[in-house]
Amino acid sequence: VNLDNFLLPKEIEDTTNPILILESEIENTTDLISVLEPEIENLKDSITILLTDVSQTIQPTTKSLTNPFIGGTWKIQVDKMLTQLDTQGQTRKDLNQKI
């Protein structure tokens, strides 16, 4: 078994350095910065959004719920759930909270 073919698919082997391709397409390499600048700005915006999302503090839950179906065998727990579903709830959310 040739592990090189397994570890390095043909697509990866055939790829060339994208910077070299870009440099060959741009006659004056000093223009490279002006070409890449919008992409860099987009990347900065994405990173800023990501950092904002990650740095948000976790809000504690306002109440803790105990599971009303704990106890007994799984059959008893399912029977309790089905009994609760038979009762009228105002919304589907209420029924889901009962479970």
N, C-alpha and C positions, 0 to 999 in steps of 0.2 A: 504494500500500500504506500503510495507516494503522498506523504503528509503535506508537501509544499502546495499541491493542488487543493488540498482540503483547507489549509490555513490561509492561503492567498488566492482567492478566486481570481479568475481571468480579468474581471473588471478592475480589481485593485491593482493588479500587475501592470495593466495597460495605461493607468492614469499617469499623467505627467504633472509637474508642478504648475498649479494654476497661476502663480505669480509670474513665472516665465512666459506663459502664454499671454498673460495680460501685458507684460512688458513688450512682447513682440508685436502686439496689436497697437500699442501706443508708440508713436514714433519718438516722441520726446518724453523720457521717463520722468521729467519734472512735472509733467501733466498728471502723473499717477496720483498724486495727492488730491488734485482737484477732482479726479474721476472717483476716487474712493471716499471722499469726504461725506457725501450724502449717505453712503452706506454706514459709515462710522457713526454719524448722527443718529440714524435709525437704531443702531445697536446700542448706543448710549441711552436712548429713550426706553428701549426694552429692558435694559439692565436697571434703570431707575424704577420702572414699574415693578420689576421683580423684587428689588430691595425694599420697596415700600410695602409690598405684600408680605414679605418675610418678616419685616421688622414690626408689624402690628402686634400689639399685645393681645394675648388670648383673653377673651371675656369669660369670666366665670358664669356658670349656670345660675339662674336666679332661684331655682328650686330643685330639689332632688326628688326623684320618683322612686318608690319601691315597687318591685315587681309583685303585683297581686296574685300572680299565678305560681309563685314559688311554693314548693312543697308537694309531696306525693310523687306518684309515678308520672311518666310523661303522658299517659292516658288521662289521668286526672287533670293535668295541666291543660291538655287539649280540650277536655270537656268544659273546663272553666272558661277558656277562650271562646268556645262556640256558644256557650250560654250568654256571655257578654255581647257577642255579635247579634244575638236575637233581640236584645233590648234596643230601643230606639235611641239613636244618636242624632244630634243636630246636623252634623256634617260627616263626610267620609273621614275627615281628619280626626273627629271625635272617636270614630270607630277604630281607626288605626292606633290612637293613643290607648284605647282600652286593651289592645293586644300588646 
